[in-house]
Amino acid sequence: MRLDKFLKVSRIIKRRTVANEACDTGRVQINGRPAKAGTQVKEGDVVVLFFGDKQFSFRILDVKETVKKQECQDMYEVINE
């Protein structure tokens, strides 16, 4: 699954266009490397998002195309906020 789609489906970022912009401006890293919106994600990847002076890190636990709102938190594990 594409990174921008995962961020939207897991409800970490509300809209896919916003996720796309975050990736294009270099504010997203996967396993320590800068990531583009089209980068394929898989279980076990560590993703870091940079918002201003804040950093949000999480590990991908599950990759699903569609998920209910109550189950979206099961797709990732927060490492630090």
PDB file with SEQRES, HELIX, SHEET and CRYST1 records, atoms N, CA, C and O in Angstrom:
SEQRES   1 A   81  MET ARG LEU ASP LYS PHE LEU LYS VAL SER ARG ILE ILE          
SEQRES   2 A   81  LYS ARG ARG THR VAL ALA ASN GLU ALA CYS ASP THR GLY          
SEQRES   3 A   81  ARG VAL GLN ILE ASN GLY ARG PRO ALA LYS ALA GLY THR          
SEQRES   4 A   81  GLN VAL LYS GLU GLY ASP VAL VAL VAL LEU PHE PHE GLY          
SEQRES   5 A   81  ASP LYS GLN PHE SER PHE ARG ILE LEU ASP VAL LYS GLU          
SEQRES   6 A   81  THR VAL LYS LYS GLN GLU CYS GLN ASP MET TYR GLU VAL          
SEQRES   7 A   81  ILE ASN GLU                                                  
HELIX    1 AA1 LEU A    3  VAL A    9  1                                   7    
HELIX    2 AA2 ARG A   16  ASP A   24  1                                   9    
HELIX    3 AA3 LYS A   69  MET A   75  5                                   7    
SHEET    1 AA1 5 ARG A  33  PRO A  34  0                                        
SHEET    2 AA1 5 VAL A  28  ILE A  30 -1                                        
SHEET    3 AA1 5 VAL A  46  PHE A  51 -1                                        
SHEET    4 AA1 5 LYS A  54  ILE A  60 -1                                        
SHEET    5 AA1 5 TYR A  76  ASN A  80 -1                                        
CRYST1    1.000    1.000    1.000  90.00  90.00  90.00 P 1           1          
ATOM      1  N   MET A   1       0.840  -1.174   0.000  1.00  0.00           N  
ATOM      2  CA  MET A   1       0.000   0.000   0.000  1.00  0.00           C  
ATOM      3  C   MET A   1       0.887   1.240   0.000  1.00  0.00           C  
ATOM      4  O   MET A   1       1.946   1.263   0.627  1.00  0.00           O  
ATOM      5  N   ARG A   2       0.439   2.262  -0.709  1.00  0.00           N  
ATOM      6  CA  ARG A   2       1.171   3.526  -0.751  1.00  0.00           C  
ATOM      7  C   ARG A   2       1.165   4.206   0.615  1.00  0.00           C  
ATOM      8  O   ARG A   2       0.210   4.067   1.379  1.00  0.00           O  
ATOM      9  N   LEU A   3       2.222   4.933   0.914  1.00  0.00           N  
ATOM     10  CA  LEU A   3       2.348   5.612   2.192  1.00  0.00           C  
ATOM     11  C   LEU A   3       1.231   6.615   2.425  1.00  0.00           C  
ATOM     12  O   LEU A   3       0.649   6.644   3.510  1.00  0.00           O  
ATOM     13  N   ASP A   4       0.915   7.446   1.420  1.00  0.00           N  
ATOM     14  CA  ASP A   4      -0.126   8.455   1.617  1.00  0.00           C  
ATOM     15  C   ASP A   4      -1.488   7.816   1.881  1.00  0.00           C  
ATOM     16  O   ASP A   4      -2.274   8.335   2.674  1.00  0.00           O  
ATOM     17  N   LYS A   5      -1.767   6.710   1.229  1.00  0.00           N  
ATOM     18  CA  LYS A   5      -3.037   6.011   1.461  1.00  0.00           C  
ATOM     19  C   LYS A   5      -3.069   5.392   2.852  1.00  0.00           C  
ATOM     20  O   LYS A   5      -4.105   5.426   3.515  1.00  0.00           O  
ATOM     21  N   PHE A   6      -1.949   4.826   3.306  1.00  0.00           N  
ATOM     22  CA  PHE A   6      -1.904   4.255   4.654  1.00  0.00           C  
ATOM     23  C   PHE A   6      -2.169   5.327   5.709  1.00  0.00           C  
ATOM     24  O   PHE A   6      -2.913   5.095   6.662  1.00  0.00           O  
ATOM     25  N   LEU A   7      -1.560   6.500   5.536  1.00  0.00           N  
ATOM     26  CA  LEU A   7      -1.757   7.580   6.504  1.00  0.00           C  
ATOM     27  C   LEU A   7      -3.225   7.999   6.578  1.00  0.00           C  
ATOM     28  O   LEU A   7      -3.721   8.348   7.649  1.00  0.00           O  
ATOM     29  N   LYS A   8      -3.916   7.964   5.442  1.00  0.00           N  
ATOM     30  CA  LYS A   8      -5.329   8.318   5.426  1.00  0.00           C  
ATOM     31  C   LYS A   8      -6.195   7.206   6.007  1.00  0.00           C  
ATOM     32  O   LYS A   8      -7.054   7.472   6.847  1.00  0.00           O  
ATOM     33  N   VAL A   9      -5.985   5.963   5.573  1.00  0.00           N  
ATOM     34  CA  VAL A   9      -6.803   4.835   6.037  1.00  0.00           C  
ATOM     35  C   VAL A   9      -6.652   4.644   7.543  1.00  0.00           C  
ATOM     36  O   VAL A   9      -7.631   4.346   8.227  1.00  0.00           O  
ATOM     37  N   SER A  10      -5.447   4.811   8.063  1.00  0.00           N  
ATOM     38  CA  SER A  10      -5.215   4.641   9.495  1.00  0.00           C  
ATOM     39  C   SER A  10      -5.646   5.869  10.299  1.00  0.00           C  
ATOM     40  O   SER A  10      -5.583   5.866  11.528  1.00  0.00           O  
ATOM     41  N   ARG A  11      -6.079   6.906   9.605  1.00  0.00           N  
ATOM     42  CA  ARG A  11      -6.574   8.151  10.202  1.00  0.00           C  
ATOM     43  C   ARG A  11      -5.505   8.890  11.008  1.00  0.00           C  
ATOM     44  O   ARG A  11      -5.820   9.604  11.960  1.00  0.00           O  
ATOM     45  N   ILE A  12      -4.251   8.715  10.623  1.00  0.00           N  
ATOM     46  CA  ILE A  12      -3.172   9.506  11.226  1.00  0.00           C  
ATOM     47  C   ILE A  12      -3.217  10.905  10.640  1.00  0.00           C  
ATOM     48  O   ILE A  12      -3.054  11.891  11.359  1.00  0.00           O  
ATOM     49  N   ILE A  13      -3.440  10.993   9.330  1.00  0.00           N  
ATOM     50  CA  ILE A  13      -3.664  12.268   8.647  1.00  0.00           C  
ATOM     51  C   ILE A  13      -5.049  12.190   8.013  1.00  0.00           C  
ATOM     52  O   ILE A  13      -5.417  11.181   7.411  1.00  0.00           O  
ATOM     53  N   LYS A  14      -5.804  13.266   8.158  1.00  0.00           N  
ATOM     54  CA  LYS A  14      -7.217  13.234   7.796  1.00  0.00           C  
ATOM     55  C   LYS A  14      -7.489  13.089   6.301  1.00  0.00           C  
ATOM     56  O   LYS A  14      -8.396  12.356   5.906  1.00  0.00           O  
ATOM     57  N   ARG A  15      -6.713  13.780   5.467  1.00  0.00           N  
ATOM     58  CA  ARG A  15      -6.947  13.734   4.025  1.00  0.00           C  
ATOM     59  C   ARG A  15      -5.707  13.263   3.290  1.00  0.00           C  
ATOM     60  O   ARG A  15      -4.578  13.520   3.707  1.00  0.00           O  
ATOM     61  N   ARG A  16      -5.942  12.568   2.185  1.00  0.00           N  
ATOM     62  CA  ARG A  16      -4.832  12.019   1.417  1.00  0.00           C  
ATOM     63  C   ARG A  16      -3.991  13.120   0.776  1.00  0.00           C  
ATOM     64  O   ARG A  16      -2.775  12.972   0.653  1.00  0.00           O  
ATOM     65  N   THR A  17      -4.616  14.215   0.370  1.00  0.00           N  
ATOM     66  CA  THR A  17      -3.842  15.309  -0.224  1.00  0.00           C  
ATOM     67  C   THR A  17      -2.895  15.928   0.794  1.00  0.00           C  
ATOM     68  O   THR A  17      -1.785  16.327   0.443  1.00  0.00           O  
ATOM     69  N   VAL A  18      -3.319  16.014   2.044  1.00  0.00           N  
ATOM     70  CA  VAL A  18      -2.450  16.539   3.098  1.00  0.00           C  
ATOM     71  C   VAL A  18      -1.297  15.573   3.340  1.00  0.00           C  
ATOM     72  O   VAL A  18      -0.160  16.000   3.536  1.00  0.00           O  
ATOM     73  N   ALA A  19      -1.584  14.272   3.326  1.00  0.00           N  
ATOM     74  CA  ALA A  19      -0.531  13.260   3.482  1.00  0.00           C  
ATOM     75  C   ALA A  19       0.457  13.345   2.321  1.00  0.00           C  
ATOM     76  O   ALA A  19       1.665  13.216   2.515  1.00  0.00           O  
ATOM     77  N   ASN A  20      -0.062  13.561   1.121  1.00  0.00           N  
ATOM     78  CA  ASN A  20       0.769  13.702  -0.069  1.00  0.00           C  
ATOM     79  C   ASN A  20       1.710  14.893   0.058  1.00  0.00           C  
ATOM     80  O   ASN A  20       2.894  14.785  -0.260  1.00  0.00           O  
ATOM     81  N   GLU A  21       1.193  16.027   0.520  1.00  0.00           N  
ATOM     82  CA  GLU A  21       2.008  17.234   0.695  1.00  0.00           C  
ATOM     83  C   GLU A  21       3.079  17.025   1.757  1.00  0.00           C  
ATOM     84  O   GLU A  21       4.211  17.478   1.592  1.00  0.00           O  
ATOM     85  N   ALA A  22       2.731  16.339   2.848  1.00  0.00           N  
ATOM     86  CA  ALA A  22       3.710  16.080   3.907  1.00  0.00           C  
ATOM     87  C   ALA A  22       4.867  15.242   3.368  1.00  0.00           C  
ATOM     88  O   ALA A  22       6.026  15.488   3.702  1.00  0.00           O  
ATOM     89  N   CYS A  23       4.554  14.265   2.545  1.00  0.00           N  
ATOM     90  CA  CYS A  23       5.600  13.421   1.955  1.00  0.00           C  
ATOM     91  C   CYS A  23       6.460  14.204   0.973  1.00  0.00           C  
ATOM     92  O   CYS A  23       7.682  14.057   0.963  1.00  0.00           O  
ATOM     93  N   ASP A  24       5.831  15.035   0.147  1.00  0.00           N  
ATOM     94  CA  ASP A  24       6.567  15.789  -0.870  1.00  0.00           C  
ATOM     95  C   ASP A  24       7.492  16.841  -0.270  1.00  0.00           C  
ATOM     96  O   ASP A  24       8.503  17.191  -0.879  1.00  0.00           O  
ATOM     97  N   THR A  25       7.159  17.352   0.918  1.00  0.00           N  
ATOM     98  CA  THR A  25       8.004  18.369   1.540  1.00  0.00           C  
ATOM     99  C   THR A  25       9.068  17.767   2.453  1.00  0.00           C  
ATOM    100  O   THR A  25       9.803  18.499   3.115  1.00  0.00           O  
ATOM    101  N   GLY A  26       9.155  16.437   2.493  1.00  0.00           N  
ATOM    102  CA  GLY A  26      10.216  15.793   3.264  1.00  0.00           C  
ATOM    103  C   GLY A  26       9.948  15.673   4.742  1.00  0.00           C  
ATOM    104  O   GLY A  26      10.891  15.536   5.521  1.00  0.00           O  
ATOM    105  N   ARG A  27       8.696  15.720   5.160  1.00  0.00           N  
ATOM    106  CA  ARG A  27       8.364  15.637   6.585  1.00  0.00           C  
ATOM    107  C   ARG A  27       8.029  14.217   7.035  1.00  0.00           C  
ATOM    108  O   ARG A  27       7.562  14.020   8.157  1.00  0.00           O  
ATOM    109  N   VAL A  28       8.263  13.226   6.173  1.00  0.00           N  
ATOM    110  CA  VAL A  28       7.974  11.830   6.516  1.00  0.00           C  
ATOM    111  C   VAL A  28       9.203  10.975   6.225  1.00  0.00           C  
ATOM    112  O   VAL A  28       9.828  11.101   5.172  1.00  0.00           O  
ATOM    113  N   GLN A  29       9.537  10.108   7.170  1.00  0.00           N  
ATOM    114  CA  GLN A  29      10.635   9.165   6.989  1.00  0.00           C  
ATOM    115  C   GLN A  29      10.135   7.752   7.272  1.00  0.00           C  
ATOM    116  O   GLN A  29       9.304   7.542   8.156  1.00  0.00           O  
ATOM    117  N   ILE A  30      10.649   6.789   6.512  1.00  0.00           N  
ATOM    118  CA  ILE A  30      10.375   5.375   6.775  1.00  0.00           C  
ATOM    119  C   ILE A  30      11.709   4.708   7.038  1.00  0.00           C  
ATOM    120  O   ILE A  30      12.611   4.756   6.202  1.00  0.00           O  
ATOM    121  N   ASN A  31      11.832   4.092   8.185  1.00  0.00           N  
ATOM    122  CA  ASN A  31      13.059   3.395   8.594  1.00  0.00           C  
ATOM    123  C   ASN A  31      14.287   4.298   8.445  1.00  0.00           C  
ATOM    124  O   ASN A  31      15.345   3.843   8.009  1.00  0.00           O  
ATOM    125  N   GLY A  32      14.146   5.571   8.806  1.00  0.00           N  
ATOM    126  CA  GLY A  32      15.265   6.504   8.793  1.00  0.00           C  
ATOM    127  C   GLY A  32      15.578   7.145   7.458  1.00  0.00           C  
ATOM    128  O   GLY A  32      16.539   7.908   7.360  1.00  0.00           O  
ATOM    129  N   ARG A  33      14.795   6.862   6.424  1.00  0.00           N  
ATOM    130  CA  ARG A  33      15.030   7.443   5.099  1.00  0.00           C  
ATOM    131  C   ARG A  33      13.845   8.305   4.691  1.00  0.00           C  
ATOM    132  O   ARG A  33      12.701   7.957   4.984  1.00  0.00           O  
ATOM    133  N   PRO A  34      14.098   9.421   4.021  1.00  0.00           N  
ATOM    134  CA  PRO A  34      12.981  10.247   3.520  1.00  0.00           C  
ATOM    135  C   PRO A  34      12.093   9.428   2.588  1.00  0.00           C  
ATOM    136  O   PRO A  34      12.583   8.623   1.797  1.00  0.00           O  
ATOM    137  N   ALA A  35      10.780   9.643   2.690  1.00  0.00           N  
ATOM    138  CA  ALA A  35       9.846   8.834   1.918  1.00  0.00           C  
ATOM    139  C   ALA A  35       8.952   9.707   1.038  1.00  0.00           C  
ATOM    140  O   ALA A  35       8.518  10.784   1.448  1.00  0.00           O  
ATOM    141  N   LYS A  36       8.689   9.235  -0.153  1.00  0.00           N  
ATOM    142  CA  LYS A  36       7.741   9.878  -1.066  1.00  0.00           C  
ATOM    143  C   LYS A  36       6.352   9.300  -0.811  1.00  0.00           C  
ATOM    144  O   LYS A  36       6.212   8.288  -0.123  1.00  0.00           O  
ATOM    145  N   ALA A  37       5.339   9.938  -1.360  1.00  0.00           N  
ATOM    146  CA  ALA A  37       3.954   9.503  -1.163  1.00  0.00           C  
ATOM    147  C   ALA A  37       3.709   8.115  -1.737  1.00  0.00           C  
ATOM    148  O   ALA A  37       2.894   7.367  -1.198  1.00  0.00           O  
ATOM    149  N   GLY A  38       4.388   7.759  -2.802  1.00  0.00           N  
ATOM    150  CA  GLY A  38       4.176   6.479  -3.460  1.00  0.00           C  
ATOM    151  C   GLY A  38       4.996   5.324  -2.897  1.00  0.00           C  
ATOM    152  O   GLY A  38       4.928   4.209  -3.414  1.00  0.00           O  
ATOM    153  N   THR A  39       5.768   5.577  -1.846  1.00  0.00           N  
ATOM    154  CA  THR A  39       6.576   4.527  -1.244  1.00  0.00           C  
ATOM    155  C   THR A  39       5.674   3.435  -0.670  1.00  0.00           C  
ATOM    156  O   THR A  39       4.702   3.729   0.026  1.00  0.00           O  
ATOM    157  N   GLN A  40       5.995   2.187  -0.961  1.00  0.00           N  
ATOM    158  CA  GLN A  40       5.202   1.066  -0.456  1.00  0.00           C  
ATOM    159  C   GLN A  40       5.566   0.800   1.008  1.00  0.00           C  
ATOM    160  O   GLN A  40       6.742   0.710   1.360  1.00  0.00           O  
ATOM    161  N   VAL A  41       4.539   0.674   1.854  1.00  0.00           N  
ATOM    162  CA  VAL A  41       4.763   0.370   3.267  1.00  0.00           C  
ATOM    163  C   VAL A  41       4.377  -1.080   3.526  1.00  0.00           C  
ATOM    164  O   VAL A  41       3.553  -1.659   2.818  1.00  0.00           O  
ATOM    165  N   LYS A  42       4.994  -1.654   4.559  1.00  0.00           N  
ATOM    166  CA  LYS A  42       4.689  -3.027   4.945  1.00  0.00           C  
ATOM    167  C   LYS A  42       4.729  -3.118   6.466  1.00  0.00           C  
ATOM    168  O   LYS A  42       5.178  -2.198   7.149  1.00  0.00           O  
ATOM    169  N   GLU A  43       4.259  -4.230   6.973  1.00  0.00           N  
ATOM    170  CA  GLU A  43       4.248  -4.444   8.421  1.00  0.00           C  
ATOM    171  C   GLU A  43       5.678  -4.413   8.955  1.00  0.00           C  
ATOM    172  O   GLU A  43       6.590  -4.980   8.354  1.00  0.00           O  
ATOM    173  N   GLY A  44       5.859  -3.748  10.084  1.00  0.00           N  
ATOM    174  CA  GLY A  44       7.174  -3.661  10.704  1.00  0.00           C  
ATOM    175  C   GLY A  44       7.927  -2.386  10.389  1.00  0.00           C  
ATOM    176  O   GLY A  44       8.917  -2.085  11.056  1.00  0.00           O  
ATOM    177  N   ASP A  45       7.490  -1.623   9.391  1.00  0.00           N  
ATOM    178  CA  ASP A  45       8.144  -0.356   9.066  1.00  0.00           C  
ATOM    179  C   ASP A  45       7.934   0.656  10.190  1.00  0.00           C  
ATOM    180  O   ASP A  45       6.866   0.709  10.800  1.00  0.00           O  
ATOM    181  N   VAL A  46       8.966   1.459  10.454  1.00  0.00           N  
ATOM    182  CA  VAL A  46       8.872   2.539  11.436  1.00  0.00           C  
ATOM    183  C   VAL A  46       8.774   3.845  10.669  1.00  0.00           C  
ATOM    184  O   VAL A  46       9.648   4.176   9.867  1.00  0.00           O  
ATOM    185  N   VAL A  47       7.705   4.583  10.922  1.00  0.00           N  
ATOM    186  CA  VAL A  47       7.436   5.836  10.218  1.00  0.00           C  
ATOM    187  C   VAL A  47       7.562   6.990  11.209  1.00  0.00           C  
ATOM    188  O   VAL A  47       7.069   6.909  12.334  1.00  0.00           O  
ATOM    189  N   VAL A  48       8.229   8.066  10.783  1.00  0.00           N  
ATOM    190  CA  VAL A  48       8.381   9.260  11.600  1.00  0.00           C  
ATOM    191  C   VAL A  48       7.790  10.433  10.834  1.00  0.00           C  
ATOM    192  O   VAL A  48       8.153  10.676   9.683  1.00  0.00           O  
ATOM    193  N   LEU A  49       6.868  11.167  11.482  1.00  0.00           N  
ATOM    194  CA  LEU A  49       6.271  12.369  10.905  1.00  0.00           C  
ATOM    195  C   LEU A  49       6.790  13.582  11.658  1.00  0.00           C  
ATOM    196  O   LEU A  49       6.858  13.570  12.887  1.00  0.00           O  
ATOM    197  N   PHE A  50       7.154  14.626  10.931  1.00  0.00           N  
ATOM    198  CA  PHE A  50       7.624  15.869  11.535  1.00  0.00           C  
ATOM    199  C   PHE A  50       6.596  16.959  11.283  1.00  0.00           C  
ATOM    200  O   PHE A  50       6.320  17.306  10.135  1.00  0.00           O  
ATOM    201  N   PHE A  51       6.028  17.499  12.358  1.00  0.00           N  
ATOM    202  CA  PHE A  51       5.077  18.605  12.266  1.00  0.00           C  
ATOM    203  C   PHE A  51       5.632  19.759  13.083  1.00  0.00           C  
ATOM    204  O   PHE A  51       5.554  19.744  14.311  1.00  0.00           O  
ATOM    205  N   GLY A  52       6.192  20.757  12.414  1.00  0.00           N  
ATOM    206  CA  GLY A  52       6.808  21.878  13.126  1.00  0.00           C  
ATOM    207  C   GLY A  52       7.968  21.374  13.959  1.00  0.00           C  
ATOM    208  O   GLY A  52       8.910  20.783  13.430  1.00  0.00           O  
ATOM    209  N   ASP A  53       7.902  21.605  15.270  1.00  0.00           N  
ATOM    210  CA  ASP A  53       8.965  21.132  16.153  1.00  0.00           C  
ATOM    211  C   ASP A  53       8.603  19.812  16.829  1.00  0.00           C  
ATOM    212  O   ASP A  53       9.344  19.328  17.684  1.00  0.00           O  
ATOM    213  N   LYS A  54       7.463  19.227  16.448  1.00  0.00           N  
ATOM    214  CA  LYS A  54       7.024  17.959  17.035  1.00  0.00           C  
ATOM    215  C   LYS A  54       7.393  16.790  16.129  1.00  0.00           C  
ATOM    216  O   LYS A  54       7.517  16.933  14.913  1.00  0.00           O  
ATOM    217  N   GLN A  55       7.562  15.641  16.754  1.00  0.00           N  
ATOM    218  CA  GLN A  55       7.912  14.419  16.025  1.00  0.00           C  
ATOM    219  C   GLN A  55       6.982  13.304  16.504  1.00  0.00           C  
ATOM    220  O   GLN A  55       6.821  13.098  17.707  1.00  0.00           O  
ATOM    221  N   PHE A  56       6.371  12.585  15.559  1.00  0.00           N  
ATOM    222  CA  PHE A  56       5.447  11.497  15.866  1.00  0.00           C  
ATOM    223  C   PHE A  56       5.966  10.233  15.200  1.00  0.00           C  
ATOM    224  O   PHE A  56       6.058  10.168  13.974  1.00  0.00           O  
ATOM    225  N   SER A  57       6.309   9.216  16.010  1.00  0.00           N  
ATOM    226  CA  SER A  57       6.859   7.967  15.486  1.00  0.00           C  
ATOM    227  C   SER A  57       5.898   6.819  15.774  1.00  0.00           C  
ATOM    228  O   SER A  57       5.304   6.741  16.849  1.00  0.00           O  
ATOM    229  N   PHE A  58       5.758   5.929  14.790  1.00  0.00           N  
ATOM    230  CA  PHE A  58       4.918   4.758  14.984  1.00  0.00           C  
ATOM    231  C   PHE A  58       5.422   3.601  14.139  1.00  0.00           C  
ATOM    232  O   PHE A  58       6.121   3.794  13.144  1.00  0.00           O  
ATOM    233  N   ARG A  59       5.053   2.388  14.556  1.00  0.00           N  
ATOM    234  CA  ARG A  59       5.405   1.159  13.842  1.00  0.00           C  
ATOM    235  C   ARG A  59       4.139   0.608  13.210  1.00  0.00           C  
ATOM    236  O   ARG A  59       3.097   0.540  13.862  1.00  0.00           O  
ATOM    237  N   ILE A  60       4.219   0.218  11.960  1.00  0.00           N  
ATOM    238  CA  ILE A  60       3.066  -0.324  11.244  1.00  0.00           C  
ATOM    239  C   ILE A  60       2.878  -1.782  11.665  1.00  0.00           C  
ATOM    240  O   ILE A  60       3.793  -2.598  11.552  1.00  0.00           O  
ATOM    241  N   LEU A  61       1.678  -2.093  12.151  1.00  0.00           N  
ATOM    242  CA  LEU A  61       1.366  -3.451  12.591  1.00  0.00           C  
ATOM    243  C   LEU A  61       0.541  -4.216  11.567  1.00  0.00           C  
ATOM    244  O   LEU A  61       0.658  -5.437  11.457  1.00  0.00           O  
ATOM    245  N   ASP A  62      -0.300  -3.498  10.812  1.00  0.00           N  
ATOM    246  CA  ASP A  62      -1.194  -4.164   9.871  1.00  0.00           C  
ATOM    247  C   ASP A  62      -1.481  -3.215   8.714  1.00  0.00           C  
ATOM    248  O   ASP A  62      -1.611  -2.007   8.911  1.00  0.00           O  
ATOM    249  N   VAL A  63      -1.577  -3.762   7.518  1.00  0.00           N  
ATOM    250  CA  VAL A  63      -1.876  -2.963   6.325  1.00  0.00           C  
ATOM    251  C   VAL A  63      -3.173  -3.494   5.729  1.00  0.00           C  
ATOM    252  O   VAL A  63      -3.227  -4.624   5.244  1.00  0.00           O  
ATOM    253  N   LYS A  64      -4.225  -2.665   5.767  1.00  0.00           N  
ATOM    254  CA  LYS A  64      -5.528  -3.032   5.216  1.00  0.00           C  
ATOM    255  C   LYS A  64      -6.012  -1.929   4.303  1.00  0.00           C  
ATOM    256  O   LYS A  64      -5.720  -0.756   4.535  1.00  0.00           O  
ATOM    257  N   GLU A  65      -6.754  -2.293   3.259  1.00  0.00           N  
ATOM    258  CA  GLU A  65      -7.289  -1.306   2.313  1.00  0.00           C  
ATOM    259  C   GLU A  65      -8.401  -0.483   2.929  1.00  0.00           C  
ATOM    260  O   GLU A  65      -8.453   0.733   2.748  1.00  0.00           O  
ATOM    261  N   THR A  66      -9.297  -1.146   3.661  1.00  0.00           N  
ATOM    262  CA  THR A  66     -10.395  -0.445   4.332  1.00  0.00           C  
ATOM    263  C   THR A  66     -10.461  -0.927   5.768  1.00  0.00           C  
ATOM    264  O   THR A  66     -10.146  -2.078   6.072  1.00  0.00           O  
ATOM    265  N   VAL A  67     -10.877  -0.023   6.647  1.00  0.00           N  
ATOM    266  CA  VAL A  67     -10.956  -0.367   8.066  1.00  0.00           C  
ATOM    267  C   VAL A  67     -12.001   0.529   8.717  1.00  0.00           C  
ATOM    268  O   VAL A  67     -12.185   1.677   8.313  1.00  0.00           O  
ATOM    269  N   LYS A  68     -12.682  -0.002   9.726  1.00  0.00           N  
ATOM    270  CA  LYS A  68     -13.673   0.783  10.461  1.00  0.00           C  
ATOM    271  C   LYS A  68     -12.964   1.750  11.389  1.00  0.00           C  
ATOM    272  O   LYS A  68     -11.805   1.548  11.754  1.00  0.00           O  
ATOM    273  N   LYS A  69     -13.671   2.800  11.765  1.00  0.00           N  
ATOM    274  CA  LYS A  69     -13.086   3.840  12.599  1.00  0.00           C  
ATOM    275  C   LYS A  69     -12.565   3.285  13.932  1.00  0.00           C  
ATOM    276  O   LYS A  69     -11.527   3.722  14.427  1.00  0.00           O  
ATOM    277  N   GLN A  70     -13.291   2.325  14.503  1.00  0.00           N  
ATOM    278  CA  GLN A  70     -12.895   1.758  15.793  1.00  0.00           C  
ATOM    279  C   GLN A  70     -11.644   0.890  15.675  1.00  0.00           C  
ATOM    280  O   GLN A  70     -10.932   0.702  16.662  1.00  0.00           O  
ATOM    281  N   GLU A  71     -11.368   0.364  14.491  1.00  0.00           N  
ATOM    282  CA  GLU A  71     -10.247  -0.562  14.311  1.00  0.00           C  
ATOM    283  C   GLU A  71      -8.988   0.101  13.753  1.00  0.00           C  
ATOM    284  O   GLU A  71      -7.956  -0.557  13.629  1.00  0.00           O  
ATOM    285  N   CYS A  72      -9.052   1.378  13.417  1.00  0.00           N  
ATOM    286  CA  CYS A  72      -7.902   2.015  12.766  1.00  0.00           C  
ATOM    287  C   CYS A  72      -6.692   2.113  13.691  1.00  0.00           C  
ATOM    288  O   CYS A  72      -5.559   2.122  13.210  1.00  0.00           O  
ATOM    289  N   GLN A  73      -6.901   2.184  14.998  1.00  0.00           N  
ATOM    290  CA  GLN A  73      -5.775   2.277  15.935  1.00  0.00           C  
ATOM    291  C   GLN A  73      -5.010   0.955  16.036  1.00  0.00           C  
ATOM    292  O   GLN A  73      -3.888   0.928  16.542  1.00  0.00           O  
ATOM    293  N   ASP A  74      -5.609  -0.140  15.559  1.00  0.00           N  
ATOM    294  CA  ASP A  74      -4.942  -1.441  15.596  1.00  0.00           C  
ATOM    295  C   ASP A  74      -3.932  -1.580  14.441  1.00  0.00           C  
ATOM    296  O   ASP A  74      -3.185  -2.557  14.389  1.00  0.00           O  
ATOM    297  N   MET A  75      -3.910  -0.612  13.523  1.00  0.00           N  
ATOM    298  CA  MET A  75      -3.017  -0.694  12.367  1.00  0.00           C  
ATOM    299  C   MET A  75      -1.598  -0.250  12.691  1.00  0.00           C  
ATOM    300  O   MET A  75      -0.666  -0.559  11.949  1.00  0.00           O  
ATOM    301  N   TYR A  76      -1.426   0.483  13.809  1.00  0.00           N  
ATOM    302  CA  TYR A  76      -0.092   0.995  14.139  1.00  0.00           C  
ATOM    303  C   TYR A  76       0.095   1.039  15.658  1.00  0.00           C  
ATOM    304  O   TYR A  76      -0.870   1.013  16.423  1.00  0.00           O  
ATOM    305  N   GLU A  77       1.374   1.106  16.072  1.00  0.00           N  
ATOM    306  CA  GLU A  77       1.745   1.196  17.470  1.00  0.00           C  
ATOM    307  C   GLU A  77       2.584   2.464  17.634  1.00  0.00           C  
ATOM    308  O   GLU A  77       3.594   2.635  16.952  1.00  0.00           O  
ATOM    309  N   VAL A  78       2.167   3.343  18.530  1.00  0.00           N  
ATOM    310  CA  VAL A  78       2.875   4.604  18.756  1.00  0.00           C  
ATOM    311  C   VAL A  78       4.165   4.335  19.510  1.00  0.00           C  
ATOM    312  O   VAL A  78       4.169   3.675  20.548  1.00  0.00           O  
ATOM    313  N   ILE A  79       5.267   4.860  18.969  1.00  0.00           N  
ATOM    314  CA  ILE A  79       6.570   4.735  19.640  1.00  0.00           C  
ATOM    315  C   ILE A  79       6.808   5.945  20.527  1.00  0.00           C  
ATOM    316  O   ILE A  79       7.151   5.804  21.701  1.00  0.00           O  
ATOM    317  N   ASN A  80       6.622   7.143  19.963  1.00  0.00           N  
ATOM    318  CA  ASN A  80       6.669   8.372  20.773  1.00  0.00           C  
ATOM    319  C   ASN A  80       5.901   9.475  20.087  1.00  0.00           C  
ATOM    320  O   ASN A  80       5.712   9.457  18.871  1.00  0.00           O  
ATOM    321  N   GLU A  81       5.458  10.443  20.882  1.00  0.00           N  
ATOM    322  CA  GLU A  81       4.708  11.576  20.332  1.00  0.00           C  
ATOM    323  C   GLU A  81       5.462  12.853  20.577  1.00  0.00           C  
ATOM    324  O   GLU A  81       5.000  13.927  20.191  1.00  0.00           O  
TER     325      GLU A  81                                                      
END                                                                             
